[in-house]
Amino acid sequence: MIFEQAYVFIDGLEDSPVICGVVTLDPARRYGEFRYGKSYLRRWRLGPVR
């Protein structure tokens, strides 16, 4: 299996970009998944999805 990964950063929250998580793509299955980083979740609260 070949997976492609990219780190996701958010700019504008602090003085420099903050890593938010990682997106993993499985091109063979045409499937993608995003996971928040643990350090991001400790620093920033996420509200419920409405």
PDB file of N, H, CA, C and O in Angstrom:
ATOM      1  N   MET A   1       0.838  -1.195   0.000  1.00  0.00           N
ATOM      2  CA  MET A   1       0.000   0.000   0.000  1.00  0.00           C
ATOM      3  C   MET A   1       0.874   1.246   0.000  1.00  0.00           C
ATOM      4  O   MET A   1       1.915   1.297   0.655  1.00  0.00           O
ATOM      5  N   ILE A   2       0.441   2.215  -0.724  1.00  0.00           N
ATOM      6  H   ILE A   2      -0.405   2.174  -1.256  1.00  0.00           H
ATOM      7  CA  ILE A   2       1.137   3.497  -0.752  1.00  0.00           C
ATOM      8  C   ILE A   2       0.202   4.545  -0.160  1.00  0.00           C
ATOM      9  O   ILE A   2      -0.900   4.777  -0.657  1.00  0.00           O
ATOM     10  N   PHE A   3       0.670   5.167   0.909  1.00  0.00           N
ATOM     11  H   PHE A   3       1.566   4.979   1.313  1.00  0.00           H
ATOM     12  CA  PHE A   3      -0.083   6.250   1.529  1.00  0.00           C
ATOM     13  C   PHE A   3       0.700   7.537   1.343  1.00  0.00           C
ATOM     14  O   PHE A   3       1.930   7.543   1.376  1.00  0.00           O
ATOM     15  N   GLU A   4      -0.012   8.600   1.153  1.00  0.00           N
ATOM     16  H   GLU A   4      -1.012   8.596   1.127  1.00  0.00           H
ATOM     17  CA  GLU A   4       0.606   9.917   1.077  1.00  0.00           C
ATOM     18  C   GLU A   4       0.149  10.709   2.285  1.00  0.00           C
ATOM     19  O   GLU A   4      -1.031  10.698   2.634  1.00  0.00           O
ATOM     20  N   GLN A   5       1.094  11.405   2.930  1.00  0.00           N
ATOM     21  H   GLN A   5       2.053  11.414   2.647  1.00  0.00           H
ATOM     22  CA  GLN A   5       0.770  12.187   4.117  1.00  0.00           C
ATOM     23  C   GLN A   5       1.258  13.614   3.946  1.00  0.00           C
ATOM     24  O   GLN A   5       2.267  13.877   3.291  1.00  0.00           O
ATOM     25  N   ALA A   6       0.519  14.522   4.551  1.00  0.00           N
ATOM     26  H   ALA A   6      -0.301  14.308   5.083  1.00  0.00           H
ATOM     27  CA  ALA A   6       0.919  15.927   4.574  1.00  0.00           C
ATOM     28  C   ALA A   6       0.523  16.510   5.926  1.00  0.00           C
ATOM     29  O   ALA A   6      -0.571  16.260   6.432  1.00  0.00           O
ATOM     30  N   TYR A   7       1.430  17.288   6.495  1.00  0.00           N
ATOM     31  H   TYR A   7       2.319  17.492   6.084  1.00  0.00           H
ATOM     32  CA  TYR A   7       1.116  17.991   7.734  1.00  0.00           C
ATOM     33  C   TYR A   7       0.312  19.234   7.404  1.00  0.00           C
ATOM     34  O   TYR A   7       0.543  19.886   6.385  1.00  0.00           O
ATOM     35  N   VAL A   8      -0.632  19.555   8.272  1.00  0.00           N
ATOM     36  H   VAL A   8      -0.820  19.026   9.099  1.00  0.00           H
ATOM     37  CA  VAL A   8      -1.506  20.708   8.084  1.00  0.00           C
ATOM     38  C   VAL A   8      -1.163  21.743   9.142  1.00  0.00           C
ATOM     39  O   VAL A   8      -1.128  21.439  10.334  1.00  0.00           O
ATOM     40  N   PHE A   9      -0.908  22.975   8.694  1.00  0.00           N
ATOM     41  H   PHE A   9      -0.937  23.222   7.725  1.00  0.00           H
ATOM     42  CA  PHE A   9      -0.581  24.077   9.588  1.00  0.00           C
ATOM     43  C   PHE A   9      -1.665  25.142   9.493  1.00  0.00           C
ATOM     44  O   PHE A   9      -2.325  25.281   8.463  1.00  0.00           O
ATOM     45  N   ILE A  10      -1.841  25.888  10.570  1.00  0.00           N
ATOM     46  H   ILE A  10      -1.306  25.775  11.407  1.00  0.00           H
ATOM     47  CA  ILE A  10      -2.758  27.027  10.599  1.00  0.00           C
ATOM     48  C   ILE A  10      -1.924  28.268  10.873  1.00  0.00           C
ATOM     49  O   ILE A  10      -1.117  28.300  11.802  1.00  0.00           O
ATOM     50  N   ASP A  11      -2.128  29.273  10.063  1.00  0.00           N
ATOM     51  H   ASP A  11      -2.783  29.247   9.308  1.00  0.00           H
ATOM     52  CA  ASP A  11      -1.391  30.530  10.222  1.00  0.00           C
ATOM     53  C   ASP A  11      -2.328  31.588  10.778  1.00  0.00           C
ATOM     54  O   ASP A  11      -3.508  31.617  10.426  1.00  0.00           O
ATOM     55  N   GLY A  12      -1.821  32.455  11.639  1.00  0.00           N
ATOM     56  H   GLY A  12      -0.863  32.431  11.925  1.00  0.00           H
ATOM     57  CA  GLY A  12      -2.601  33.559  12.154  1.00  0.00           C
ATOM     58  C   GLY A  12      -3.058  33.399  13.591  1.00  0.00           C
ATOM     59  O   GLY A  12      -3.569  34.349  14.183  1.00  0.00           O
ATOM     60  N   LEU A  13      -2.884  32.216  14.164  1.00  0.00           N
ATOM     61  H   LEU A  13      -2.468  31.444  13.683  1.00  0.00           H
ATOM     62  CA  LEU A  13      -3.287  32.024  15.563  1.00  0.00           C
ATOM     63  C   LEU A  13      -2.217  32.527  16.526  1.00  0.00           C
ATOM     64  O   LEU A  13      -2.523  33.004  17.619  1.00  0.00           O
ATOM     65  N   GLU A  14      -0.968  32.416  16.108  1.00  0.00           N
ATOM     66  H   GLU A  14      -0.719  32.029  15.220  1.00  0.00           H
ATOM     67  CA  GLU A  14       0.174  32.824  16.922  1.00  0.00           C
ATOM     68  C   GLU A  14       1.169  33.549  16.018  1.00  0.00           C
ATOM     69  O   GLU A  14       0.858  33.859  14.867  1.00  0.00           O
ATOM     70  N   ASP A  15       2.354  33.816  16.538  1.00  0.00           N
ATOM     71  H   ASP A  15       2.606  33.564  17.472  1.00  0.00           H
ATOM     72  CA  ASP A  15       3.363  34.532  15.753  1.00  0.00           C
ATOM     73  C   ASP A  15       3.868  33.740  14.554  1.00  0.00           C
ATOM     74  O   ASP A  15       4.269  34.325  13.547  1.00  0.00           O
ATOM     75  N   SER A  16       3.852  32.424  14.654  1.00  0.00           N
ATOM     76  H   SER A  16       3.526  31.949  15.472  1.00  0.00           H
ATOM     77  CA  SER A  16       4.291  31.582  13.545  1.00  0.00           C
ATOM     78  C   SER A  16       3.248  30.490  13.325  1.00  0.00           C
ATOM     79  O   SER A  16       2.440  30.223  14.214  1.00  0.00           O
ATOM     80  N   PRO A  17       3.255  29.856  12.151  1.00  0.00           N
ATOM     81  CA  PRO A  17       2.262  28.804  11.887  1.00  0.00           C
ATOM     82  C   PRO A  17       2.299  27.693  12.942  1.00  0.00           C
ATOM     83  O   PRO A  17       3.358  27.351  13.468  1.00  0.00           O
ATOM     84  N   VAL A  18       1.126  27.144  13.233  1.00  0.00           N
ATOM     85  H   VAL A  18       0.266  27.422  12.805  1.00  0.00           H
ATOM     86  CA  VAL A  18       0.960  26.100  14.248  1.00  0.00           C
ATOM     87  C   VAL A  18       0.548  24.821  13.540  1.00  0.00           C
ATOM     88  O   VAL A  18      -0.367  24.828  12.717  1.00  0.00           O
ATOM     89  N   ILE A  19       1.229  23.709  13.862  1.00  0.00           N
ATOM     90  H   ILE A  19       1.973  23.702  14.531  1.00  0.00           H
ATOM     91  CA  ILE A  19       0.828  22.443  13.263  1.00  0.00           C
ATOM     92  C   ILE A  19      -0.503  22.015  13.862  1.00  0.00           C
ATOM     93  O   ILE A  19      -0.688  22.024  15.078  1.00  0.00           O
ATOM     94  N   CYS A  20      -1.416  21.642  12.991  1.00  0.00           N
ATOM     95  H   CYS A  20      -1.266  21.634  12.002  1.00  0.00           H
ATOM     96  CA  CYS A  20      -2.778  21.307  13.397  1.00  0.00           C
ATOM     97  C   CYS A  20      -3.006  19.796  13.376  1.00  0.00           C
ATOM     98  O   CYS A  20      -3.687  19.255  14.247  1.00  0.00           O
ATOM     99  N   GLY A  21      -2.440  19.122  12.385  1.00  0.00           N
ATOM    100  H   GLY A  21      -1.886  19.561  11.677  1.00  0.00           H
ATOM    101  CA  GLY A  21      -2.661  17.690  12.276  1.00  0.00           C
ATOM    102  C   GLY A  21      -2.007  17.146  11.022  1.00  0.00           C
ATOM    103  O   GLY A  21      -1.097  17.752  10.456  1.00  0.00           O
ATOM    104  N   VAL A  22      -2.489  15.999  10.604  1.00  0.00           N
ATOM    105  H   VAL A  22      -3.229  15.507  11.064  1.00  0.00           H
ATOM    106  CA  VAL A  22      -1.932  15.335   9.422  1.00  0.00           C
ATOM    107  C   VAL A  22      -3.081  14.768   8.600  1.00  0.00           C
ATOM    108  O   VAL A  22      -4.045  14.224   9.140  1.00  0.00           O
ATOM    109  N   VAL A  23      -2.961  14.903   7.297  1.00  0.00           N
ATOM    110  H   VAL A  23      -2.178  15.345   6.859  1.00  0.00           H
ATOM    111  CA  VAL A  23      -3.926  14.297   6.391  1.00  0.00           C
ATOM    112  C   VAL A  23      -3.220  13.135   5.686  1.00  0.00           C
ATOM    113  O   VAL A  23      -2.104  13.284   5.189  1.00  0.00           O
ATOM    114  N   THR A  24      -3.883  11.985   5.651  1.00  0.00           N
ATOM    115  H   THR A  24      -4.790  11.864   6.055  1.00  0.00           H
ATOM    116  CA  THR A  24      -3.340  10.794   5.009  1.00  0.00           C
ATOM    117  C   THR A  24      -4.267  10.407   3.869  1.00  0.00           C
ATOM    118  O   THR A  24      -5.480  10.301   4.049  1.00  0.00           O
ATOM    119  N   LEU A  25      -3.686  10.198   2.696  1.00  0.00           N
ATOM    120  H   LEU A  25      -2.700  10.285   2.550  1.00  0.00           H
ATOM    121  CA  LEU A  25      -4.461   9.823   1.522  1.00  0.00           C
ATOM    122  C   LEU A  25      -4.075   8.423   1.073  1.00  0.00           C
ATOM    123  O   LEU A  25      -2.895   8.074   1.046  1.00  0.00           O
ATOM    124  N   ASP A  26      -5.067   7.629   0.724  1.00  0.00           N
ATOM    125  H   ASP A  26      -6.026   7.913   0.746  1.00  0.00           H
ATOM    126  CA  ASP A  26      -4.864   6.309   0.143  1.00  0.00           C
ATOM    127  C   ASP A  26      -5.407   6.382  -1.281  1.00  0.00           C
ATOM    128  O   ASP A  26      -6.603   6.185  -1.500  1.00  0.00           O
ATOM    129  N   PRO A  27      -4.533   6.666  -2.254  1.00  0.00           N
ATOM    130  CA  PRO A  27      -5.005   6.846  -3.632  1.00  0.00           C
ATOM    131  C   PRO A  27      -5.672   5.602  -4.221  1.00  0.00           C
ATOM    132  O   PRO A  27      -6.584   5.723  -5.039  1.00  0.00           O
ATOM    133  N   ALA A  28      -5.234   4.421  -3.819  1.00  0.00           N
ATOM    134  H   ALA A  28      -4.493   4.323  -3.154  1.00  0.00           H
ATOM    135  CA  ALA A  28      -5.811   3.199  -4.367  1.00  0.00           C
ATOM    136  C   ALA A  28      -7.289   3.063  -3.997  1.00  0.00           C
ATOM    137  O   ALA A  28      -8.100   2.605  -4.802  1.00  0.00           O
ATOM    138  N   ARG A  29      -7.626   3.464  -2.775  1.00  0.00           N
ATOM    139  H   ARG A  29      -6.967   3.836  -2.121  1.00  0.00           H
ATOM    140  CA  ARG A  29      -9.017   3.373  -2.319  1.00  0.00           C
ATOM    141  C   ARG A  29      -9.778   4.680  -2.500  1.00  0.00           C
ATOM    142  O   ARG A  29     -10.983   4.746  -2.256  1.00  0.00           O
ATOM    143  N   ARG A  30      -9.062   5.729  -2.934  1.00  0.00           N
ATOM    144  H   ARG A  30      -8.084   5.676  -3.133  1.00  0.00           H
ATOM    145  CA  ARG A  30      -9.645   7.070  -3.068  1.00  0.00           C
ATOM    146  C   ARG A  30     -10.274   7.499  -1.748  1.00  0.00           C
ATOM    147  O   ARG A  30     -11.435   7.901  -1.678  1.00  0.00           O
ATOM    148  N   TYR A  31      -9.447   7.393  -0.697  1.00  0.00           N
ATOM    149  H   TYR A  31      -8.504   7.066  -0.754  1.00  0.00           H
ATOM    150  CA  TYR A  31      -9.901   7.658   0.666  1.00  0.00           C
ATOM    151  C   TYR A  31      -8.907   8.576   1.348  1.00  0.00           C
ATOM    152  O   TYR A  31      -7.697   8.419   1.188  1.00  0.00           O
ATOM    153  N   GLY A  32      -9.413   9.529   2.104  1.00  0.00           N
ATOM    154  H   GLY A  32     -10.396   9.656   2.234  1.00  0.00           H
ATOM    155  CA  GLY A  32      -8.565  10.427   2.868  1.00  0.00           C
ATOM    156  C   GLY A  32      -9.023  10.505   4.307  1.00  0.00           C
ATOM    157  O   GLY A  32     -10.197  10.300   4.614  1.00  0.00           O
ATOM    158  N   GLU A  33      -8.074  10.805   5.192  1.00  0.00           N
ATOM    159  H   GLU A  33      -7.120  10.971   4.942  1.00  0.00           H
ATOM    160  CA  GLU A  33      -8.381  10.891   6.622  1.00  0.00           C
ATOM    161  C   GLU A  33      -7.570  12.022   7.229  1.00  0.00           C
ATOM    162  O   GLU A  33      -6.387  12.178   6.926  1.00  0.00           O
ATOM    163  N   PHE A  34      -8.208  12.814   8.087  1.00  0.00           N
ATOM    164  H   PHE A  34      -9.169  12.687   8.333  1.00  0.00           H
ATOM    165  CA  PHE A  34      -7.516  13.890   8.801  1.00  0.00           C
ATOM    166  C   PHE A  34      -7.517  13.557  10.278  1.00  0.00           C
ATOM    167  O   PHE A  34      -8.537  13.145  10.831  1.00  0.00           O
ATOM    168  N   ARG A  35      -6.359  13.739  10.920  1.00  0.00           N
ATOM    169  H   ARG A  35      -5.530  14.073  10.470  1.00  0.00           H
ATOM    170  CA  ARG A  35      -6.266  13.535  12.374  1.00  0.00           C
ATOM    171  C   ARG A  35      -5.634  14.775  12.990  1.00  0.00           C
ATOM    172  O   ARG A  35      -4.574  15.230  12.560  1.00  0.00           O
ATOM    173  N   TYR A  36      -6.305  15.315  14.009  1.00  0.00           N
ATOM    174  H   TYR A  36      -7.166  14.945  14.358  1.00  0.00           H
ATOM    175  CA  TYR A  36      -5.729  16.426  14.750  1.00  0.00           C
ATOM    176  C   TYR A  36      -4.522  15.931  15.532  1.00  0.00           C
ATOM    177  O   TYR A  36      -4.506  14.800  16.018  1.00  0.00           O
ATOM    178  N   GLY A  37      -3.514  16.783  15.649  1.00  0.00           N
ATOM    179  H   GLY A  37      -3.527  17.702  15.254  1.00  0.00           H
ATOM    180  CA  GLY A  37      -2.358  16.461  16.468  1.00  0.00           C
ATOM    181  C   GLY A  37      -2.682  16.618  17.950  1.00  0.00           C
ATOM    182  O   GLY A  37      -3.478  17.476  18.330  1.00  0.00           O
ATOM    183  N   LYS A  38      -2.068  15.796  18.773  1.00  0.00           N
ATOM    184  H   LYS A  38      -1.422  15.098  18.464  1.00  0.00           H
ATOM    185  CA  LYS A  38      -2.331  15.854  20.219  1.00  0.00           C
ATOM    186  C   LYS A  38      -1.935  17.203  20.800  1.00  0.00           C
ATOM    187  O   LYS A  38      -2.642  17.733  21.657  1.00  0.00           O
ATOM    188  N   SER A  39      -0.821  17.766  20.352  1.00  0.00           N
ATOM    189  H   SER A  39      -0.247  17.335  19.656  1.00  0.00           H
ATOM    190  CA  SER A  39      -0.392  19.062  20.885  1.00  0.00           C
ATOM    191  C   SER A  39      -1.382  20.159  20.515  1.00  0.00           C
ATOM    192  O   SER A  39      -1.610  21.077  21.302  1.00  0.00           O
ATOM    193  N   TYR A  40      -1.971  20.074  19.329  1.00  0.00           N
ATOM    194  H   TYR A  40      -1.786  19.328  18.689  1.00  0.00           H
ATOM    195  CA  TYR A  40      -2.970  21.061  18.912  1.00  0.00           C
ATOM    196  C   TYR A  40      -4.211  20.953  19.796  1.00  0.00           C
ATOM    197  O   TYR A  40      -4.743  21.966  20.250  1.00  0.00           O
ATOM    198  N   LEU A  41      -4.667  19.735  20.039  1.00  0.00           N
ATOM    199  H   LEU A  41      -4.234  18.912  19.671  1.00  0.00           H
ATOM    200  CA  LEU A  41      -5.861  19.543  20.862  1.00  0.00           C
ATOM    201  C   LEU A  41      -5.644  19.989  22.299  1.00  0.00           C
ATOM    202  O   LEU A  41      -6.589  20.421  22.958  1.00  0.00           O
ATOM    203  N   ARG A  42      -4.418  19.892  22.794  1.00  0.00           N
ATOM    204  H   ARG A  42      -3.650  19.541  22.259  1.00  0.00           H
ATOM    205  CA  ARG A  42      -4.138  20.374  24.156  1.00  0.00           C
ATOM    206  C   ARG A  42      -4.175  21.901  24.219  1.00  0.00           C
ATOM    207  O   ARG A  42      -4.529  22.474  25.249  1.00  0.00           O
ATOM    208  N   ARG A  43      -3.811  22.553  23.122  1.00  0.00           N
ATOM    209  H   ARG A  43      -3.523  22.088  22.285  1.00  0.00           H
ATOM    210  CA  ARG A  43      -3.729  24.025  23.114  1.00  0.00           C
ATOM    211  C   ARG A  43      -5.040  24.698  22.745  1.00  0.00           C
ATOM    212  O   ARG A  43      -5.329  25.787  23.241  1.00  0.00           O
ATOM    213  N   TRP A  44      -5.835  24.080  21.889  1.00  0.00           N
ATOM    214  H   TRP A  44      -5.600  23.195  21.486  1.00  0.00           H
ATOM    215  CA  TRP A  44      -7.025  24.719  21.348  1.00  0.00           C
ATOM    216  C   TRP A  44      -8.226  23.820  21.546  1.00  0.00           C
ATOM    217  O   TRP A  44      -8.190  22.639  21.201  1.00  0.00           O
ATOM    218  N   ARG A  45      -9.281  24.370  22.096  1.00  0.00           N
ATOM    219  H   ARG A  45      -9.311  25.330  22.376  1.00  0.00           H
ATOM    220  CA  ARG A  45     -10.518  23.629  22.275  1.00  0.00           C
ATOM    221  C   ARG A  45     -11.309  23.621  20.974  1.00  0.00           C
ATOM    222  O   ARG A  45     -11.356  24.618  20.253  1.00  0.00           O
ATOM    223  N   LEU A  46     -11.920  22.499  20.691  1.00  0.00           N
ATOM    224  H   LEU A  46     -11.882  21.690  21.277  1.00  0.00           H
ATOM    225  CA  LEU A  46     -12.782  22.389  19.523  1.00  0.00           C
ATOM    226  C   LEU A  46     -14.220  22.258  19.989  1.00  0.00           C
ATOM    227  O   LEU A  46     -14.522  21.495  20.906  1.00  0.00           O
ATOM    228  N   GLY A  47     -15.084  22.993  19.362  1.00  0.00           N
ATOM    229  H   GLY A  47     -14.839  23.613  18.616  1.00  0.00           H
ATOM    230  CA  GLY A  47     -16.497  22.922  19.719  1.00  0.00           C
ATOM    231  C   GLY A  47     -17.174  21.780  18.981  1.00  0.00           C
ATOM    232  O   GLY A  47     -16.586  21.179  18.082  1.00  0.00           O
ATOM    233  N   PRO A  48     -18.402  21.485  19.359  1.00  0.00           N
ATOM    234  CA  PRO A  48     -19.142  20.413  18.678  1.00  0.00           C
ATOM    235  C   PRO A  48     -19.506  20.821  17.254  1.00  0.00           C
ATOM    236  O   PRO A  48     -19.680  22.003  16.956  1.00  0.00           O
ATOM    237  N   VAL A  49     -19.615  19.834  16.394  1.00  0.00           N
ATOM    238  H   VAL A  49     -19.473  18.874  16.637  1.00  0.00           H
ATOM    239  CA  VAL A  49     -20.050  20.061  15.016  1.00  0.00           C
ATOM    240  C   VAL A  49     -21.554  20.211  15.016  1.00  0.00           C
ATOM    241  O   VAL A  49     -22.266  19.410  15.623  1.00  0.00           O
ATOM    242  N   ARG A  50     -22.038  21.231  14.339  1.00  0.00           N
ATOM    243  H   ARG A  50     -21.461  21.882  13.847  1.00  0.00           H
ATOM    244  CA  ARG A  50     -23.498  21.485  14.308  1.00  0.00           C
ATOM    245  C   ARG A  50     -24.047  21.194  12.955  1.00  0.00           C
ATOM    246  O   ARG A  50     -25.248  21.345  12.729  1.00  0.00           O
TER     247      ARG A  50
END
